[in-house]
Amino acid sequence: MADSSMWDLIVIGGGSAGLVASKAAANFGARVLLIEKDRLGGDCLWTGCVPSKTLIAAAHSAAAAARVQGVDPGAHRSVASFADTMHAVHDAIQTIAPVDSSEALEAEGVAVAHGHARFLSRRSLSLDGQEIRFAQAIIATGTTPSVPEFPGAAGLNIVTSETFWELRELPEELVILGGGAIGCELGQAMARLGSRVTIVQRGGRILPKEEDAAARIVHEALIADGVTILTGRSAVAASSTDDLAGTITLDDGQVLRFDRLVAALGRRPETSSLDLAAAGVTTDEAGYVRVDAALRTENRRILASGDITGLAQFTHVAGVNGSVAATNAILGLRRKAETRVIPRVTFTSPEVAAVGIEASAADPRRHRVFTQQHSHSDRAITEKATSGFTQIVVEKSGRIVGGTIVGPRAGETVGELALAVQSKLSTSSIASTIHPYPTYNDPLWNAAVSDVKHRLGAGAIAIAIRVLRKVRNARMA
């Protein structure tokens, strides 16, 4: 399929950004070639969203079963089979994989080639030695997990989010370096499945990108599940006799034993094999491809999308911006990448979801913050899941600009909040919409009602209400 004639668009990378970009361009009638060096579907399908959420679901079921059988949380004794859990993980992957297959893409008009791409010039590249020319190209090669570099690390078979899914036996002692979303998700799930888990977090708290109150709730939930959390600590050395198990020394001198060591330290770009300089494309200090607001590089014929751009690293963002890049490339538009309204979810139990401006970033001169504790949510009370909260940030006019939700299915509720922020809706729009009862969306509705009540009791609206009441009373006299 990868002949040497001119392609309207070549997309390098078959993850979320590349898949969406390829299909969008083909739908516009373009002749599109997608190049992937490994497996179509990218991190999300093979090592990210799909396997991790399957693992979390299995761990949730194991925790529920343990409660029924009277097993104390944090007892490191699971009623679930780890082998069965990993089988479920791989079954979920194989069920979804056909959607991203070569056959599915070719059915939508996208040609697919597997191999290594390397730019030869501003308008051509090499695919495993074969020169291919293009009118335009999109770089969507993603990122790879970062690994530690302290003494002893190089000799260890350190598990990352990519290799975690190769585990076949449950590690008895699991040490996770990094207390961000991935570290917390994997840590809680593995503790519920029976591992003794220790999370080592360099910063002062886990989930540093989330609100303090949200992070505290998740911290307490992880502790309840038996996870040990060490904050303000860093690993400085490791020792092992078999490349798998060993000990790790922290900067305070504490020594931790592990059967497997997991690095959840973020991700980094890797573009050296692409020879970007030959194409006139540059990277920033961290190695991410430089793009403008419309995702174009210095070479106007080449765009980039997804994690490789250094923008928010989420599958949903990569997909949306893949469409933006394809539209700009094929139709010559200047659509801007979405950077303002980006919802995110950490799939711990409880979940943490946020979008837009959060309370900690709110300006008291411009914003009001309304918080509904889930201890007052009837649905949360019925399910004994009252530790969370729903918080919204609104402008003085009542326009919703962001918020944070902590609780079961927070990732579902945040969709309504994201729509409100994107569409510039006011709290009146939420409050006047009938919501089914009882649901976890109730606190969002109640938070909106609180702002409406506030506005009704102050300013011109309050004056108008008083006038109308007087007029009404006079007519009824």
HELIX and SHEET records of a PDB file:
HELIX    1   1 SER A   16  ASN A   27  1                                  12    
HELIX    2   2 GLY A   42  TRP A   46  1                                   5    
HELIX    3   3 CYS A   49  VAL A   68  1                                  20    
HELIX    4   4 PHE A   82  ILE A   96  1                                  15    
HELIX    5   5 ALA A   97  ASP A  100  5                                   4    
HELIX    6   6 SER A  102  ALA A  107  1                                   6    
HELIX    7   7 PHE A  164  GLU A  166  5                                   3    
HELIX    8   8 ALA A  181  ARG A  192  1                                  12    
HELIX    9   9 ASP A  212  ALA A  224  1                                  13    
HELIX   10  10 SER A  272  LEU A  274  5                                   3    
HELIX   11  11 LEU A  276  ALA A  279  5                                   4    
HELIX   12  12 ASP A  307  THR A  309  5                                   3    
HELIX   13  13 THR A  315  LEU A  331  1                                  17    
HELIX   14  14 ALA A  359  ALA A  361  5                                   3    
HELIX   15  15 HIS A  374  HIS A  376  5                                   3    
HELIX   16  16 ASP A  378  THR A  382  1                                   5    
HELIX   17  17 ALA A  410  GLN A  422  1                                  13    
HELIX   18  18 THR A  427  ALA A  431  1                                   5    
HELIX   19  19 ASP A  442  LEU A  456  1                                  15    
HELIX   20  20 GLY A  459  MET A  476  1                                  18    
SHEET    1   A 6 VAL A 110  HIS A 114  0                                        
SHEET    2   A 6 VAL A  32  GLU A  36  1                                        
SHEET    3   A 6 TRP A   7  ILE A  12  1                                        
SHEET    4   A 6 GLN A 130  ILE A 139  1                                        
SHEET    5   A 6 SER A 124  LEU A 127 -1                                        
SHEET    6   A 6 ALA A 117  PHE A 119 -1                                        
SHEET    1   B 5 VAL A 110  HIS A 114  0                                        
SHEET    2   B 5 VAL A  32  GLU A  36  1                                        
SHEET    3   B 5 TRP A   7  ILE A  12  1                                        
SHEET    4   B 5 GLN A 130  ILE A 139  1                                        
SHEET    5   B 5 ILE A 302  ALA A 304  1                                        
SHEET    1   C 2 THR A 143  PRO A 145  0                                        
SHEET    2   C 2 ARG A 267  PRO A 269 -1                                        
SHEET    1   D 4 THR A 228  THR A 231  0                                        
SHEET    2   D 4 ARG A 196  GLN A 201  1                                        
SHEET    3   D 4 GLU A 173  LEU A 177  1                                        
SHEET    4   D 4 ARG A 260  ALA A 263  1                                        
SHEET    1   E 3 ALA A 235  SER A 240  0                                        
SHEET    2   E 3 GLY A 246  LEU A 250 -1                                        
SHEET    3   E 3 VAL A 255  PHE A 258 -1                                        
SHEET    1   F 5 ARG A 344  THR A 346  0                                        
SHEET    2   F 5 GLU A 351  GLY A 356 -1                                        
SHEET    3   F 5 ILE A 400  GLY A 407 -1                                        
SHEET    4   F 5 PHE A 389  GLU A 395 -1                                        
SHEET    5   F 5 HIS A 367  GLN A 373 -1                                        
END                                                                             
